Amino acid sequence: MTEPVHAFCFIDTLCVFCYVGDQRFVQLRADFAASVRLSLHFISVYGDVRRRMDRSGKSDAEYGAQARDIGDRFPHVTVHPDVFRKRIPTSSTPSHLYLRAVKLLEDRGEVGPGSFLRMTWEVQQAYFRDLVDTSQQQELDAIAERLAIPVDAVRTEIASGRAFAELAHDAELQRTYQVKVSPTLVLNEGR
């Protein structure tokens, strides 16, 4: 039997391209489950949302319109009319940290299989579809509670430093493979 191809998928939860592209990654996992191992990692494209938006040279309304225009091309997603205009998250990093904690719990069998990917999708939908400020811990807690993910266990993973270590590992992989944008797929041997 041939060894499966290991692919790293780098995303930012506030990247509209990652939001619209998630369905493709779900399909990739389903179609090639035996031949491709796809692991999700986070890249800090929107680590500082305000400065990123300011660097674009666009007003908040223009930036939001661009995200809506991208989302409108994909019928499987909905983008809120006020995206990047109102309730703008300060950073994607809190959601990435929270999701890393969920992944640690899943790896140890403390939450059900698929909890990490399901919550990642719910975080993306929360902002883009529902305009929830996903940089706020109470909003992330509410998403976790809806998915029956134990909030206290997530907070323990964060407080222990383990979730931070996992996020730091993502940043190390990003540097190693010179990933600059999201989403990015890196295949065997850095291709």
CYANA upper distance limits for C-alpha pairs under 8 A (distance plus 0.5 A):
  2 THR  CA     35 SER  CA      8.30
  3 GLU  CA     35 SER  CA      7.74
  4 PRO  CA     34 ALA  CA      7.28
  4 PRO  CA     35 SER  CA      4.82
  4 PRO  CA     36 VAL  CA      5.49
  4 PRO  CA     37 ARG  CA      6.81
  5 VAL  CA     35 SER  CA      6.61
  5 VAL  CA     36 VAL  CA      5.21
  5 VAL  CA     37 ARG  CA      6.58
  5 VAL  CA    187 LEU  CA      7.41
  5 VAL  CA    188 ASN  CA      6.64
  6 HIS  CA     36 VAL  CA      6.40
  6 HIS  CA     37 ARG  CA      5.28
  6 HIS  CA     38 LEU  CA      6.61
  6 HIS  CA     39 SER  CA      8.26
  6 HIS  CA    187 LEU  CA      6.52
  6 HIS  CA    188 ASN  CA      6.17
  7 ALA  CA     36 VAL  CA      7.47
  7 ALA  CA     37 ARG  CA      6.51
  7 ALA  CA     38 LEU  CA      5.30
  7 ALA  CA     39 SER  CA      6.85
  7 ALA  CA    185 LEU  CA      6.88
  7 ALA  CA    186 VAL  CA      5.89
  7 ALA  CA    187 LEU  CA      4.89
  7 ALA  CA    188 ASN  CA      6.93
  8 PHE  CA     38 LEU  CA      6.32
  8 PHE  CA     39 SER  CA      5.55
  8 PHE  CA     40 LEU  CA      6.58
  8 PHE  CA     41 HIS  CA      7.34
  8 PHE  CA    184 THR  CA      8.47
  8 PHE  CA    185 LEU  CA      6.11
  8 PHE  CA    186 VAL  CA      5.54
  8 PHE  CA    187 LEU  CA      7.01
  9 CYS  CA     38 LEU  CA      7.15
  9 CYS  CA     39 SER  CA      6.46
  9 CYS  CA     40 LEU  CA      5.34
  9 CYS  CA     41 HIS  CA      6.39
  9 CYS  CA    183 PRO  CA      7.38
  9 CYS  CA    184 THR  CA      6.21
  9 CYS  CA    185 LEU  CA      5.08
  9 CYS  CA    186 VAL  CA      7.00
 10 PHE  CA     40 LEU  CA      6.58
 10 PHE  CA     41 HIS  CA      5.26
 10 PHE  CA     42 PHE  CA      5.78
 10 PHE  CA     43 ILE  CA      6.40
 10 PHE  CA    174 GLN  CA      8.36
 10 PHE  CA    179 VAL  CA      8.36
 10 PHE  CA    182 SER  CA      6.53
 10 PHE  CA    183 PRO  CA      5.94
 10 PHE  CA    184 THR  CA      5.62
 10 PHE  CA    185 LEU  CA      6.94
 11 ILE  CA     15 CYS  CA      7.93
 11 ILE  CA     18 CYS  CA      6.52
 11 ILE  CA     40 LEU  CA      7.90
 11 ILE  CA     41 HIS  CA      6.88
 11 ILE  CA     42 PHE  CA      5.56
 11 ILE  CA     43 ILE  CA      6.16
 11 ILE  CA    182 SER  CA      5.47
 11 ILE  CA    183 PRO  CA      5.25
 11 ILE  CA    184 THR  CA      7.41
 12 ASP  CA     18 CYS  CA      7.27
 12 ASP  CA     42 PHE  CA      6.21
 12 ASP  CA     43 ILE  CA      5.99
 12 ASP  CA     44 SER  CA      6.72
 12 ASP  CA     45 VAL  CA      6.67
 12 ASP  CA     46 TYR  CA      7.37
 12 ASP  CA     92 SER  CA      7.40
 12 ASP  CA     96 HIS  CA      8.36
 12 ASP  CA    182 SER  CA      6.78
 12 ASP  CA    183 PRO  CA      7.82
 13 THR  CA     18 CYS  CA      7.50
 13 THR  CA     19 TYR  CA      7.76
 13 THR  CA     92 SER  CA      6.75
 13 THR  CA     95 SER  CA      7.86
 13 THR  CA     96 HIS  CA      7.89
 13 THR  CA    120 THR  CA      7.91
 13 THR  CA    123 VAL  CA      7.51
 13 THR  CA    124 GLN  CA      5.95
 14 LEU  CA     18 CYS  CA      8.34
 14 LEU  CA     19 TYR  CA      8.24
 14 LEU  CA     46 TYR  CA      6.89
 14 LEU  CA     92 SER  CA      6.58
 14 LEU  CA    124 GLN  CA      7.21
 14 LEU  CA    127 TYR  CA      8.03
 14 LEU  CA    128 PHE  CA      8.43
 15 CYS  CA     19 TYR  CA      6.93
 15 CYS  CA     45 VAL  CA      8.08
 15 CYS  CA     46 TYR  CA      7.88
 15 CYS  CA    182 SER  CA      7.50
 16 VAL  CA     20 VAL  CA      6.73
 16 VAL  CA     67 ALA  CA      6.70
 16 VAL  CA     70 ILE  CA      7.88
 16 VAL  CA     71 GLY  CA      7.59
 16 VAL  CA    128 PHE  CA      8.20
 17 PHE  CA     21 GLY  CA      6.34
 17 PHE  CA     70 ILE  CA      8.23
 17 PHE  CA    182 SER  CA      7.75
 17 PHE  CA    183 PRO  CA      7.22
 18 CYS  CA     22 ASP  CA      6.37
 18 CYS  CA    182 SER  CA      7.10
 18 CYS  CA    183 PRO  CA      5.91
 19 TYR  CA     77 VAL  CA      8.41
 19 TYR  CA    121 TRP  CA      8.33
 19 TYR  CA    124 GLN  CA      6.60
 19 TYR  CA    125 GLN  CA      8.08
 19 TYR  CA    128 PHE  CA      8.37
 20 VAL  CA     71 GLY  CA      7.01
 20 VAL  CA     74 PHE  CA      7.21
 20 VAL  CA     76 HIS  CA      8.29
 20 VAL  CA     77 VAL  CA      6.97
 21 GLY  CA     25 PHE  CA      7.34
 21 GLY  CA    183 PRO  CA      8.39
 22 ASP  CA     26 VAL  CA      6.83
 22 ASP  CA    121 TRP  CA      8.10
 23 GLN  CA     27 GLN  CA      6.68
 24 ARG  CA     28 LEU  CA      6.57
 25 PHE  CA     29 ARG  CA      6.70
 26 VAL  CA     30 ALA  CA      6.81
 27 GLN  CA     31 ASP  CA      6.43
 28 LEU  CA     32 PHE  CA      6.31
 28 LEU  CA     33 ALA  CA      8.11
 29 ARG  CA     33 ALA  CA      5.65
 29 ARG  CA     36 VAL  CA      7.78
 29 ARG  CA     37 ARG  CA      8.23
 29 ARG  CA     38 LEU  CA      7.51
 32 PHE  CA     36 VAL  CA      6.07
 33 ALA  CA     37 ARG  CA      7.47
 41 HIS  CA    170 ASP  CA      6.10
 42 PHE  CA     96 HIS  CA      6.95
 42 PHE  CA    167 LEU  CA      7.74
 42 PHE  CA    170 ASP  CA      6.44
 42 PHE  CA    171 ALA  CA      8.03
 43 ILE  CA    170 ASP  CA      7.60
 43 ILE  CA    171 ALA  CA      7.18
 43 ILE  CA    174 GLN  CA      7.44
 43 ILE  CA    181 VAL  CA      8.37
 43 ILE  CA    182 SER  CA      7.59
 44 SER  CA     92 SER  CA      7.57
 44 SER  CA     93 THR  CA      7.30
 45 VAL  CA    181 VAL  CA      7.53
 45 VAL  CA    182 SER  CA      7.73
 46 TYR  CA     52 ARG  CA      7.25
 46 TYR  CA     91 SER  CA      6.37
 46 TYR  CA     92 SER  CA      6.01
 46 TYR  CA     93 THR  CA      8.21
 47 GLY  CA     90 THR  CA      8.32
 47 GLY  CA     91 SER  CA      5.21
 47 GLY  CA     92 SER  CA      5.80
 47 GLY  CA     93 THR  CA      6.03
 48 ASP  CA     52 ARG  CA      6.76
 48 ASP  CA     90 THR  CA      6.69
 48 ASP  CA     91 SER  CA      5.55
 48 ASP  CA     92 SER  CA      8.11
 49 VAL  CA     53 MET  CA      6.61
 49 VAL  CA     88 ILE  CA      8.35
 49 VAL  CA     89 PRO  CA      7.39
 49 VAL  CA     90 THR  CA      5.94
 49 VAL  CA     91 SER  CA      5.93
 49 VAL  CA     92 SER  CA      8.18
 50 ARG  CA     54 ASP  CA      6.60
 50 ARG  CA     90 THR  CA      7.17
 51 ARG  CA     55 ARG  CA      6.56
 52 ARG  CA     56 SER  CA      7.05
 53 MET  CA     57 GLY  CA      7.80
 53 MET  CA     58 LYS  CA      7.55
 53 MET  CA     59 SER  CA      8.41
 53 MET  CA     60 ASP  CA      7.82
 53 MET  CA     63 TYR  CA      7.60
 54 ASP  CA     58 LYS  CA      7.36
 54 ASP  CA     59 SER  CA      8.22
 58 LYS  CA     62 GLU  CA      6.09
 58 LYS  CA     63 TYR  CA      6.27
 59 SER  CA     63 TYR  CA      6.59
 60 ASP  CA     64 GLY  CA      6.50
 60 ASP  CA     84 PHE  CA      6.56
 60 ASP  CA     85 ARG  CA      5.67
 61 ALA  CA     65 ALA  CA      6.51
 61 ALA  CA     84 PHE  CA      7.77
 61 ALA  CA     85 ARG  CA      6.12
 62 GLU  CA     66 GLN  CA      6.71
 63 TYR  CA     67 ALA  CA      7.01
 63 TYR  CA     84 PHE  CA      7.02
 63 TYR  CA     85 ARG  CA      8.38
 64 GLY  CA     68 ARG  CA      6.67
 64 GLY  CA     81 PRO  CA      8.42
 64 GLY  CA     82 ASP  CA      7.31
 64 GLY  CA     83 VAL  CA      5.75
 64 GLY  CA     84 PHE  CA      5.12
 64 GLY  CA     85 ARG  CA      6.39
 65 ALA  CA     69 ASP  CA      6.50
 65 ALA  CA     83 VAL  CA      8.48
 66 GLN  CA     70 ILE  CA      6.81
 67 ALA  CA     71 GLY  CA      6.72
 67 ALA  CA     79 VAL  CA      8.28
 67 ALA  CA     83 VAL  CA      7.92
 67 ALA  CA     84 PHE  CA      8.48
 68 ARG  CA     72 ASP  CA      6.41
 68 ARG  CA     79 VAL  CA      6.21
 68 ARG  CA     80 HIS  CA      7.92
 68 ARG  CA     81 PRO  CA      7.54
 68 ARG  CA     83 VAL  CA      7.87
 69 ASP  CA     73 ARG  CA      7.27
 70 ILE  CA     74 PHE  CA      8.04
 71 GLY  CA     75 PRO  CA      8.43
 71 GLY  CA     77 VAL  CA      7.09
 71 GLY  CA     78 THR  CA      7.17
 71 GLY  CA     79 VAL  CA      6.36
 72 ASP  CA     77 VAL  CA      8.31
 72 ASP  CA     78 THR  CA      7.85
 72 ASP  CA     79 VAL  CA      7.79
 77 VAL  CA    129 ARG  CA      8.20
 78 THR  CA    128 PHE  CA      7.59
 78 THR  CA    129 ARG  CA      5.76
 79 VAL  CA     83 VAL  CA      7.47
 79 VAL  CA    128 PHE  CA      5.53
 79 VAL  CA    129 ARG  CA      5.30
 80 HIS  CA    128 PHE  CA      6.37
 80 HIS  CA    129 ARG  CA      5.46
 80 HIS  CA    130 ASP  CA      6.79
 80 HIS  CA    131 LEU  CA      6.95
 82 ASP  CA     86 LYS  CA      6.13
 82 ASP  CA    131 LEU  CA      7.91
 83 VAL  CA     87 ARG  CA      8.35
 83 VAL  CA     88 ILE  CA      7.93
 83 VAL  CA    127 TYR  CA      8.16
 83 VAL  CA    128 PHE  CA      6.84
 83 VAL  CA    131 LEU  CA      6.89
 84 PHE  CA     88 ILE  CA      5.91
 86 LYS  CA    131 LEU  CA      8.34
 87 ARG  CA    131 LEU  CA      7.08
 87 ARG  CA    132 VAL  CA      7.59
 87 ARG  CA    133 ASP  CA      6.40
 88 ILE  CA    133 ASP  CA      6.95
 89 PRO  CA    133 ASP  CA      5.51
 89 PRO  CA    134 THR  CA      6.68
 89 PRO  CA    135 SER  CA      5.74
 89 PRO  CA    136 GLN  CA      8.30
 90 THR  CA    135 SER  CA      6.60
 91 SER  CA    135 SER  CA      6.17
 92 SER  CA     96 HIS  CA      6.87
 92 SER  CA    134 THR  CA      7.82
 92 SER  CA    135 SER  CA      6.59
 93 THR  CA     97 LEU  CA      6.57
 93 THR  CA    135 SER  CA      7.83
 94 PRO  CA     98 TYR  CA      6.63
 94 PRO  CA    134 THR  CA      8.12
 94 PRO  CA    135 SER  CA      5.87
 94 PRO  CA    136 GLN  CA      7.81
 94 PRO  CA    137 GLN  CA      7.76
 95 SER  CA     99 LEU  CA      6.50
 95 SER  CA    123 VAL  CA      7.93
 95 SER  CA    134 THR  CA      6.81
 95 SER  CA    135 SER  CA      6.67
 95 SER  CA    140 LEU  CA      7.51
 96 HIS  CA    100 ARG  CA      6.63
 96 HIS  CA    167 LEU  CA      7.79
 97 LEU  CA    101 ALA  CA      6.94
 97 LEU  CA    158 ILE  CA      7.84
 97 LEU  CA    163 ALA  CA      6.49
 97 LEU  CA    164 PHE  CA      6.93
 97 LEU  CA    167 LEU  CA      6.86
 98 TYR  CA    102 VAL  CA      6.96
 98 TYR  CA    140 LEU  CA      7.96
 98 TYR  CA    154 VAL  CA      7.46
 98 TYR  CA    158 ILE  CA      7.74
 98 TYR  CA    163 ALA  CA      7.92
 99 LEU  CA    103 LYS  CA      6.69
 99 LEU  CA    116 PHE  CA      7.02
 99 LEU  CA    119 MET  CA      7.76
 99 LEU  CA    120 THR  CA      7.17
100 ARG  CA    104 LEU  CA      6.83
100 ARG  CA    163 ALA  CA      5.80
100 ARG  CA    164 PHE  CA      8.36
100 ARG  CA    166 GLU  CA      6.85
100 ARG  CA    167 LEU  CA      7.11
101 ALA  CA    105 LEU  CA      6.93
101 ALA  CA    154 VAL  CA      5.94
101 ALA  CA    155 ARG  CA      8.27
101 ALA  CA    157 GLU  CA      5.88
101 ALA  CA    158 ILE  CA      6.67
101 ALA  CA    162 ARG  CA      7.97
101 ALA  CA    163 ALA  CA      5.34
102 VAL  CA    106 GLU  CA      6.70
102 VAL  CA    111 VAL  CA      8.40
102 VAL  CA    115 SER  CA      7.79
102 VAL  CA    116 PHE  CA      6.21
102 VAL  CA    149 ILE  CA      8.28
102 VAL  CA    154 VAL  CA      6.57
103 LYS  CA    107 ASP  CA      6.55
103 LYS  CA    115 SER  CA      8.15
103 LYS  CA    116 PHE  CA      5.70
104 LEU  CA    108 ARG  CA      6.92
104 LEU  CA    157 GLU  CA      8.11
104 LEU  CA    163 ALA  CA      7.86
105 LEU  CA    109 GLY  CA      6.77
105 LEU  CA    110 GLU  CA      5.56
105 LEU  CA    111 VAL  CA      6.37
105 LEU  CA    153 ALA  CA      8.21
105 LEU  CA    154 VAL  CA      8.02
106 GLU  CA    110 GLU  CA      6.18
106 GLU  CA    111 VAL  CA      5.46
106 GLU  CA    112 GLY  CA      6.77
106 GLU  CA    113 PRO  CA      6.77
106 GLU  CA    114 GLY  CA      8.21
106 GLU  CA    115 SER  CA      7.21
106 GLU  CA    116 PHE  CA      7.36
109 GLY  CA    113 PRO  CA      8.02
111 VAL  CA    115 SER  CA      7.07
111 VAL  CA    149 ILE  CA      6.98
114 GLY  CA    118 ARG  CA      6.48
115 SER  CA    119 MET  CA      6.44
115 SER  CA    147 LEU  CA      8.27
115 SER  CA    149 ILE  CA      8.14
116 PHE  CA    120 THR  CA      6.59
117 LEU  CA    121 TRP  CA      6.77
118 ARG  CA    122 GLU  CA      6.72
119 MET  CA    123 VAL  CA      6.54
119 MET  CA    143 ILE  CA      7.87
119 MET  CA    144 ALA  CA      7.52
119 MET  CA    147 LEU  CA      7.87
120 THR  CA    124 GLN  CA      6.89
121 TRP  CA    125 GLN  CA      6.66
122 GLU  CA    126 ALA  CA      6.36
122 GLU  CA    143 ILE  CA      7.62
123 VAL  CA    127 TYR  CA      7.15
123 VAL  CA    134 THR  CA      7.26
123 VAL  CA    140 LEU  CA      7.95
123 VAL  CA    143 ILE  CA      7.79
124 GLN  CA    128 PHE  CA      6.69
125 GLN  CA    129 ARG  CA      5.59
125 GLN  CA    130 ASP  CA      7.22
126 ALA  CA    130 ASP  CA      5.50
126 ALA  CA    131 LEU  CA      6.66
126 ALA  CA    132 VAL  CA      5.72
126 ALA  CA    133 ASP  CA      8.37
126 ALA  CA    134 THR  CA      7.69
127 TYR  CA    131 LEU  CA      4.84
127 TYR  CA    132 VAL  CA      5.21
127 TYR  CA    133 ASP  CA      6.78
127 TYR  CA    134 THR  CA      6.87
128 PHE  CA    132 VAL  CA      8.43
132 VAL  CA    139 GLU  CA      7.67
133 ASP  CA    139 GLU  CA      7.40
134 THR  CA    139 GLU  CA      6.53
134 THR  CA    140 LEU  CA      6.73
135 SER  CA    139 GLU  CA      8.27
135 SER  CA    140 LEU  CA      8.32
136 GLN  CA    140 LEU  CA      7.07
137 GLN  CA    141 ASP  CA      6.50
138 GLN  CA    142 ALA  CA      6.67
139 GLU  CA    143 ILE  CA      6.92
140 LEU  CA    144 ALA  CA      6.72
141 ASP  CA    145 GLU  CA      6.58
141 ASP  CA    151 VAL  CA      6.50
142 ALA  CA    146 ARG  CA      6.79
143 ILE  CA    147 LEU  CA      6.96
144 ALA  CA    148 ALA  CA      6.70
144 ALA  CA    149 ILE  CA      5.43
144 ALA  CA    150 PRO  CA      7.52
144 ALA  CA    151 VAL  CA      7.00
145 GLU  CA    149 ILE  CA      6.12
145 GLU  CA    150 PRO  CA      7.22
145 GLU  CA    151 VAL  CA      7.23
149 ILE  CA    154 VAL  CA      8.46
150 PRO  CA    154 VAL  CA      6.99
151 VAL  CA    155 ARG  CA      6.68
152 ASP  CA    156 THR  CA      6.65
153 ALA  CA    157 GLU  CA      6.87
154 VAL  CA    158 ILE  CA      6.91
155 ARG  CA    159 ALA  CA      6.48
156 THR  CA    160 SER  CA      6.45
157 GLU  CA    161 GLY  CA      7.15
157 GLU  CA    162 ARG  CA      6.24
157 GLU  CA    163 ALA  CA      6.25
158 ILE  CA    162 ARG  CA      6.80
158 ILE  CA    163 ALA  CA      5.60
158 ILE  CA    164 PHE  CA      7.17
161 GLY  CA    165 ALA  CA      6.74
162 ARG  CA    166 GLU  CA      6.87
163 ALA  CA    167 LEU  CA      6.77
164 PHE  CA    168 ALA  CA      6.61
165 ALA  CA    169 HIS  CA      6.69
166 GLU  CA    170 ASP  CA      6.88
167 LEU  CA    171 ALA  CA      6.97
168 ALA  CA    172 GLU  CA      6.74
169 HIS  CA    173 LEU  CA      6.70
170 ASP  CA    174 GLN  CA      6.63
171 ALA  CA    175 ARG  CA      6.79
172 GLU  CA    176 THR  CA      6.61
173 LEU  CA    177 TYR  CA      6.56
174 GLN  CA    178 GLN  CA      6.17
174 GLN  CA    179 VAL  CA      5.54
174 GLN  CA    180 LYS  CA      8.20
175 ARG  CA    179 VAL  CA      7.04
177 TYR  CA    186 VAL  CA      7.98
177 TYR  CA    190 GLY  CA      6.49
179 VAL  CA    184 THR  CA      7.46
186 VAL  CA    190 GLY  CA      6.12
186 VAL  CA    191 ARG  CA      6.04
187 LEU  CA    191 ARG  CA      5.48
